[in-house]
Amino acid sequence: MALSEQDTDEQLLLAMAGGEMEAMSAFYRRHETRLYRYLMAKLNDSFVAADLLNEVMLEVWRSAARFAGRSKVTTWMFGIAHNKVLTHWRKLGVREFIEVDDTLADETPTADLEQALSAVKDAERVRAGMQTLSPPHREVLHLVFFEELDYAEIGRILSVPEGTVKSRVYHAKNLLKKQLARAMRSSRKT
């Protein structure tokens, strides 16, 4: 099979299932940056993220023939990545969900997330705010805002109901808004 940059992910998987290394290379190049960003958002460790990126791609290679097409290839790939992260955390003895007190009083006069985000022009504050969130909250915001996936796709990746995804997004947005408001208040004092 002659490969081109216009080949779909499904075509690349079919070629990988046939053992074509060129297809794996094309698939890797196409998805490595996006997948690495996702892993970094979950792990905040560049070395582990790079290792897991390679593990995910190896699993994609091994499982290419079993891709059933019930979801997008990227949804399937992110599901593999999610499971690799969970396995990594289990090996470390880390609990998947670290509870965050989302009942903290909102001390900001602006209760609108979009206003808070637009008021904070410094991307470092947003990144720092994201890092204060629990892994499930950080992950769901990454999938919504950076990967632009819908709730149903995210639910398939995380193996949770769509309603759980909606709840996590709601709470994560509120927690991020509180963190950004605190950062804005502290910057005004300096």
Phi, psi and omega in degrees: 000125177278127183260149175220168179295340181275354179300140178284165176301322180297319178295321178295319178298319178299316178294321178297320179300332176274004176088014182278110180295328179299323178293320178296318179298317179295317179297315180300311180300320183293325190245353187299317183295313181297316180292320178298317177302317179299312181296321177296322179297327180277322191255329183055037179214109187296325181290314179294320179299318179295318177298314181290329175303313179294322177296318179297313181296325176295319178295322176299315179301311182294326187260003185306320182290339182267358178296121187264350178079015179283350176215176175293155178301320181293324177297316178299314181297316179293328175297318176298315180298316179301315180293325177295321178295316179300317178298317178300314180295321179298319179298326179276350182079023180269136175286142182297316185249118175258116184289137176243140180286099180267016175261008178303142180294137177276110185265002182269141179289335179263118183261009183259122182300318182298320178295317180297318180293319181289331179288334180263102184269351183270113182298332179296324178295320179295314179300316179297320178296320178297323182291340178280346181283157175294157179307317179296322179290317180297317181297314184293322177294321178299314182294324181285308189274320185266323179267346178054044177268152177275168185300323180296316179297317180297319177301320178293320180297315185273353183058045177227158178295155180302324178298324177294320178299313180301317180297315180296319179297314180302309182292321180295319177298316180296317179295318179295319179301317179297318179296318180293322178296318177297317180297320179294317180296318182290329178288331178290330181286338182268000000 
